């Protein structure tokens, strides 16, 4: 080889090495950015949890001195909602330690117990001495948990979450050990059926087929859409109640998407984008249509749009599966669409995979007209059947939609008894629609 040939070879090699270096640096930056985003999400969940636990302790303490039915209902309802919120934040934190299941069990039981008790008091029944003792036990346990939560550092919790895919070494300390052994027994729930932990069933929508990592990558590619995919590779998965493989999909239109594919059944539990869009080229209505078509093509069956939010160039839609004309709210699916590309970049199917199954729905005892007559204050009201989750059960209701004093409301009346199970206010602004 002549001198000129050697120079060309050296230059080519240098170019290859430079390209590899640039690619390596870019990959490192991308993964670091993704890790920082996850860390921020985990820290946010932790701080939310601290606030929820603190409020729970305060409200349980107030219940100990409350002696009026009206105030009892208000406080119990607030405890029910905040315990439910604490459970959602806990679910976002590392779940590889068994003791976390004890924490979730406590806040879930607290939510169900207080909600059932609020419903009982609202019907005019008094709180018994036994129930007061149960509330005192719950307060004592809540104080212990609150102390344990506040002794943790947000950075440590986030770091534990980021490493949760790998099993902890033998003998490693459990940051949640203080939660695991209650010094007082958690009351079992005895109202309106079995709301105990035993009533919590495993996810219903997974199936039984086991998939390997290679198949999970193929599933992720097909889910995103082969025409969009430039590359797909395995990345860190997640453990917990629904173990998943992690798959990184590089798209031609929206950059990197991170998917979690269940190891049982091979379903996409979650898909999140790495970057937010920069421009707005599509409106909400067209994005909603694209999201509905996406769900249809991926076999989710009949769904109807509910609420939506627009943030950071993304439109996030809630869709409700439908069976025989009945809305199945326990099975909600969230779909995220880029306002820049009009493509689907995010999906959250946790509720769907946990709850979706063909149901033997009861027959409503009331007609639509009878249900509407029970809510005379609603103007321009309409009614339809819906299944809602309530205190660990699913209740068939009439969903009444209407207005009162210029505000929009959804009233859920039990389709058998006509009693109000839930009242929600619909709030609409420039960022979308939500219910409170």
N, C-alpha and C positions, 0 to 999 in steps of 0.2 A: 504494500500500500504506500502510495507516495505521500509526501508531506502535506499536499493539499487534501488528500483523502483523509489523512489523520486529523487534520484541523476540522474537516467537516464532521467526522465521527465524534470528536471531542465536543464540538458545538452542539451536535444533536443530543449527545448524552447530557450535556449541561442543561439544555432546554427541557429534557425529560425530567431531570432532577429538580429543576426550578418549578416545573408544573406540579410535580408531586409534592414539593414543599408548600406551594401555594394552596393546593388542594387540602393538604394536611392541616394547614393553619386555618383555612376556611371551615373545615369540618370541626376543628377544635372550638372555634368561635361559635359555630352554630350549636353544638352540643352544650357549650357553656351557657349560651343564651337560654336554651330550653331548660337547663337545670335551674337557672336563676328564676325563670318564670314559675317552674314547679315549686321552688323554695318559697317564693312570694305567696303562692296559693296556699301552701301548707301553713305558713305563718299567719296568714289571714284567718284560716279556719281555726287555728289555735287561739288567736285573740278573740274571735267570735265566741268560741267555747268558754273562755274565761269569763266573758261578760254574761253569757247565758247562765253559767253555773252560779255566778254571784247573785244574779237576779232571782234564780230559783231558791237560793237559801233565804233571801230576804222575804219572798212571798210565802214560802212555807212557814217562816217565823210569824208573819202577820196572821196566817190562818190559825195559829195557836191562840191568838187573842181575839179573833173575830167572833162575834156572837150574833151576827145577823145573816139571815139566809141570802139576802141580796148581795152582801159583800162576799159571802162564801162562794157564791156562783162566779162572781167576777174574779176573785183570786184563784179559784180552782181552774177556771178557763184559761187564765194567764199562765198558770203552772203547766197546764196541758200543752199549750202552744210552745212555751219556751223549752220544755223538756223535749218536745219533738224537734225543735231547732237545734238543741244541744246534740241530739242523736245524729242529725244530718252533718253537723260539724265533725263529730267523732268519726263518722263513716269516711270522711275525707282524710283522716290521719292514719298513721301506720297501723296495720291490723295484723302484723306477723306475730305479735305476742298474744298468747291465749288470754291473758288478763284483760285485753281490750274488749273481748266478748262480754266480760262481766260488767264493764263500764256501759256498753251498749245495752245490755240486759237491764241494768238499773234505770237508765234514762227512759228506755222504752216502756218499762213497767210503770215508772212514775207518770209518764204521759198518759198511758191508758187508764191507770188508776184514778188520776185527778180528773180526766175527762169524763169517765163513767160516774164519778162521784158528783161532778158538777151537774151532769144530766139528772141524777137522782134528786139533788137539792132543788133544781129548777122545777121539778115536778111536785114540789111541796113536801118531800119526805125529809126527815131530820137526819143529821149525821149521828150515828150511834157511838157509844163509848168505845166499842171495839175499833171503829173506823178512826176515831180520834187517836187511839193508841197506835194505829198503823201510820197515821200522818206524823206522829211524833217520832216513830222509828225512821220514817223517810227523811225527816228533817235532820236527825242525827247522822244518818248515812250521807246525806247531801253535804253536811258540814265537813265530813271526812274527805269526801271526793273533792270538794272545793279547795280544801287545804292542799291536797295532793296536786291538783291541777296548777294552783298558783305557785307551787314550789318548783315546777318545771320551767325551763327556758325555751322560748319560742324557737331559737336557733337549733337547740338539741332535738326538739320534736321534728322540725323540718328535716334535719340531717337523718334522723331515724326513718322518716318517710321516704326519703330519696334512696335509702339503702334497703328498703323493705322487700325488694325482690329476692335478695339473698338471705337464706336462713341464718339466724344469729348463731355464732359459735357456741359450743357447749360451755355453759358456765357464765355466759355474758349476762350482765345485769339487765333486768327488765325495768325500764323507766316507768312502767305502769303497775308495778307489783303492789303498790299501796292501794290500788283500786280493787285488786282481785279478791281479797278476803274481807267480806263485810263483817263488822263487829256486831251488827244487828241484822236480823233476817229481813229480807225484802218481802213485803206483804204480797200474797198471791191475790189475784183479782177475781172477784166472785160475782160481778154484776153483769147481767145481760149476756150470759154465755162465758165461755172460757177465753179470757184475754191473757192467759198465762203464757210464759215463754214456750210451753209445749205446743201452743196453737200456731207458732210461727213455723211455717213449712219451708222447705228448701225451695230455691228458684224453680218455677214450674215450666219455664219456656226454654230450658237448655237442651233437653233430650238426654241421651245416654252415650252417644258416640264420642270416643276420645280422638282428638286430632293431634298430630305432631307439629313441630315448628315449621317444617317445610310446607305442610298443608295450610297452616295458618297464614303464611306469606301469600300463597295462592288465593286464599279467601279474601285477604286484605286487598290484593290487586283487583280482583273482580268486584269487590264492594265499592272501591273508589271509581272503577271504570278503566278498563285496559287502555282506552284511547288517551286517557289523561296521564297514565303512569310512565315515568321515565326509568325508575328503578325502585326496587323494594328490598328491604333487608331486615333481619331480626334485630331487635334492640331489647333493652331491659323490660321484662314483664312485671306482673304484679301478682302477689299472693292474696290471701284473704278468703272470704266466703266464696267468691267466684274467681278462681285462679285464671289468669290470662297470659297469653304470649304478647309481647310487645313487637309491633311491626312499624318501621319507618318507611313511608311511601313518599318518594319524590315525584311531584307532579309537574307537568309542563305549564300549568296555568296559575297555581296557587302555592307553589313552593312545597315545603315539607308538611306532611300530615302524619300524626302519630295515632296509631290504632291499637286497641286492646281487643284481642280475639280470644274468646273463652276456650280453655283447654278441653272442656266438655261441650260437645255440640258444635263448636266452631262458629259461634255467633260473634258479631261485632258488638261489644259492650259499649265502647266509646271511641270516638274519633275527634281529635282536636287539631286545629291548625297551629303552625309554629309562629306565623307572622300575621299581623292584622293587615287588611287591604288598605291601599292608599287613596283610591278614588271611588266615586259612586257613579256607576254606569247603569245600574238596574234599580227599578223601583220595588217597593215592598210586595205589591201584588204579583208581579212577574216572578219574584223570588219565592213567594208562597206556592205558586203553581209548580215551579221546578222542584220544590221540596216534596210536594204531594206526589209528583211523578216519580221521584227518587224512591219514596217509600213503596209505591205500587210495584215498581220494577224489581224491588228487592224482597218481595213476598211478604210484606207486613199486613196485607189484607186491607179491608175497608177502614179508612181513617177520616177524621174531620178536623179542620183547623180550630184551635181554641185561641190562645193569647200569643202575643209576640212582643219582642223588644228589639230595638236597634241600638247597637253600641259598637264603637270602634270599627265602623265599616262592615259590620256583620249583622244580619237579621236572624234572630233566633226565634223559631216557631215551636209552639207546643201543639202536638197532634194527639187526638183521642181516638183509639180504636173503637169500632162499632160492631156490635153483634145484634142482629135482628132489630135494628133501629135503636138499640140502647147504647148510650155512650158509656164506655168502660174507663172511668177516670183513674182507677188504680194502675192502668197499663200505659200511662202517658209516655210519649216519645218526644224528644227534643231534636230538632234539625236546624243546623246553622248554615246560612248561605252567604257567600261573599257578594257584597253589593258592587264590587269591582268586576269580577269575572262572571257572576251569576251561577257559579258552581257550588255544589255542596262541599263544605269544608269541615263540618262538625256534626256529630250525632251523639246523643246520650240515650241509651236504651236500657238503663238499669231497671226501671220500673216495669218495662215491657217484658224483659227476660225473667224477672222475678215473679210476675203475676199473670202473664197472658196465657190463657188456656180457654178452650170452649167451655162455657158455663151453662149450667142448667138454671136458667133465669126464672124467678118466680113470676106469677101473674099478678099484676097490680090490682088491688082491691078498689082503688078509686079510678074514676075516669079523668081525663084532662080537664073537663069542665068543672068537675067537683074539686079538683086540686086548685084551679084558678080561683074558685069561689072562696077558698080558705085564705087567700091573700088579697083582699079587696083594696088594700092601699097601693098595690102595684098597678101602674097605668101602662096601657099598651102592652100587656103581658102576653107571653106565649109559654107553652108548656111542652116538655118532652121527657121521656124516661132516661134516667142515667143511673149508673152504679157508682157509688162513692165509697171510699174507705172511711171507716168510723170506728174508733176504739178497738182496732184489731179485727173488725168484721167488714164485710161488704154489704151495703144497704141499698136496695132498689128505691130510688126517689124520683119524684117529678122535679125536674129542673125548671123553675119558673124564671123567666127573664123579663125584666120590665124596669120602669123608672118610678121614683118617688122623690118629690121635692127637687126635681131637676137632676137627680143622681141616678146612675144605673146600678141595678142590683141583680144578683142571682140568689134565689131562695130555693133551698132543697127540702122538699116535703116528703116524708116517708110515704111511699106509695101504698102501704097497707093501713097505717094509722092516721095519716094526715098531719102528724107532728113535724115541726120544723127541726131538721137535723143540722142545717148549716145555713148561714146568711153571709154572702160575700158582696162587697161593693166593687164594681168594675171601675178602675181608674184608667183613663186614657190621656196621653199627652204626646208631645212630639217624638218621644222615644218608643211609643207603642202602647200596649194595653196590659194591665196587670189586675190582680184581684187582691183585696185586703179584707 
